[in-house]
Structures are given as structure tokens and as C-alpha cells.
Amino acid sequence: MARENLNDLMAFIAVARDGSFTKAAARLGVSQSALSHTLRGLEARLGVRLLTRTTRSVAPTEAGEHLLNTIGPKFDEIDAELAALSDLRDTPAGTIRITSGEHAAEHLLMPALEKILPLYPDIRVEVTVDLGLTDIVSERYDAGIRLSEQVARDMIAVRIGPDLEMAVVASPTYFERHPHPLTPPDLIAHNCINLRLPTRGGLYAWELEQGGRELNVRVDGQLIFNTGRQVVSAAVRGLGLACLPMDVVRAEIDDGRLIRVLADWCPPFSGYHLYYPSRRQNTPAFTVLLDALRAAYRHK
């Protein structure tokens, strides 16, 4: 294909990934009609239909899916190599896109950003807080932050946080009405606050362990949330037992708003890792953030 038609391929990738001419046109800075004309011309030259268009959506055909999967990663690699040229700059710059769980974003990522962003005004960071296990390659993130057991083997993983432990807690007012649970089976009789995890297709099973005996306890209760902060708030208000990372509820335990139980069933486990594709060429901006996260972990 002639060199001048590479832009047409980039236009096709944008539409196929966004699933919308409107979104792709806005991102590319062209009109929808011009973008549609470009795609029709590309299909005509290739002699194959690449996109299925309806009034509500745009999706690649089988041929389009094959082309997207073939050339998309190559264009991504070109983009990454061009971004890596910022090594020649005196000051790290550029946008870093990261996906992270709520707990890691609050307790690890935010403190690091607080230190580096004032020092590097040309660095921009986009953080997506998501409980799901996002595919950072297909979603075009630079990196993700997850527990070590959740990181795919083909990724580079760098530990950035200490060991964690869970804490089963409830408020003093709750325990005025209910006895303290002494063993995991006692949880069946309690009103427990559930957390919905999209990656597991259901509710979080409380992971408890003692003496090598592991239990995944599926609790029941009147409340279900999809963020940890809501669970903490409900527990402080006396609405049930909650199971959350100790860091999340430490302040409430220290000031007496929450009481911890079943501590002997909550041993430490490996903490958070920053992970990114092994073929990635790290930009200076990304290196600055990675070094800040590593330094914070080493000084904990």
C-alpha cells in the first residue's frame, strides 16, 4: 500500500476500536463525513468490506477484525517508539494512563503523584479506578496496579506495596445487638456487607485463613456495594460486618468507630504490583512514576 494511505489505516483502527464514527472523528480531529469517505475509499481499494454499519453502532467484519488484530499492535508499537523519543528532552513529559483498584489508587498511587507532579509540570496522569481486571494492552493503558496473583505472566511486574491483611470489622453499636463472631462459620448468623466484584461475576467471598486452612466464606446481608468506601461508611453506621483491607479501616479502628474481630483468621498476603507489557519502551515520564512508587515502598 502506498505510504500516503497509512493515514487511512489509522482511521480504520480508530473507528474499529471506538465502535463509532462520531468518537473516532472527534479524536482524529476530522469531520464524520470525511472519515466515512476515507473508510469507503479504503474498502474500495482493498476490495473487501471492513466495517458493518448500523444506525446505532459500527463493528468490524471478519476481515476487518483480522486487519485490526494484525496491524493495530504494530501501530501501537510505532506510537510507543515515537513516545520514547522524549528521552531526548531535558524534562520528562507526556501522558501516562493507569488502571488501578480503589484501594491501591488511594494508598499508593496518590501519595506518589503528590510528590512528582509538582516537580514535573509537563507530566499528565490519567487514572481509571476499576475493580475489574482490565486488559491494559487492548485498552491502551501504559500500566496497571493489581495484587500479584492478578497479574498475567507475560507482564513485567514491579512490587510497589507492602504485605496486606484483611480486617473483619463492625461498629460498637452493631455489636451491642450481635455477639462477636469467633470462627468463620459464625458469620452465617450475621448481617454482612457485601462487595460486588465485576471480574468474578458476583460477590466477593471473604478470604480467611488459619494454620494453612483456607476458607472462602460467602456471606449474606442486606447491603451490597461496588466500592470499598461505601462499605466502610455502612459499617461505621452499624449496618453490618465488613471485610476490608486493614489500611482502609485502620483509622476507624484506632478511634473506636470500628471493632476488629477474627484477626487470627486474617494473615498477611503479598501486596500490590505495578505491571506493564514486556515489550514496552518506558518513557522518561513513566520511569519517574515507577521510581516514585518503588521509593515509597522501600521507605515503608
Secondary structure, 3 states (H helix, E strand, C coil): CCHHHHHHHHHHHHHHHHCCHHHHHHHHCCCHHHHHHHHHHHHHHHCCCCEEECCCCEEECHHHHHHHHHHHHHHHHHHHHHHHHHHHCCCCCEEEEEEECHHHHHHHHHHHHHHHCCCCCCEEEEEEECCCCCCCCCCCCCEEEEEHHHCCCCEEEEECCCCECEEEEECHHHHHHCCCCCCHHHHHHCCEEEEEEHHHCEECCEEEEECCEEEEECCCCCEEECCHHHHHHHHHCCCCEEEEEHHHHHHHHHCCCCEEECHHHCCCECCEEEEEECCCCCCHHHHHHHHHHHHHHHCC
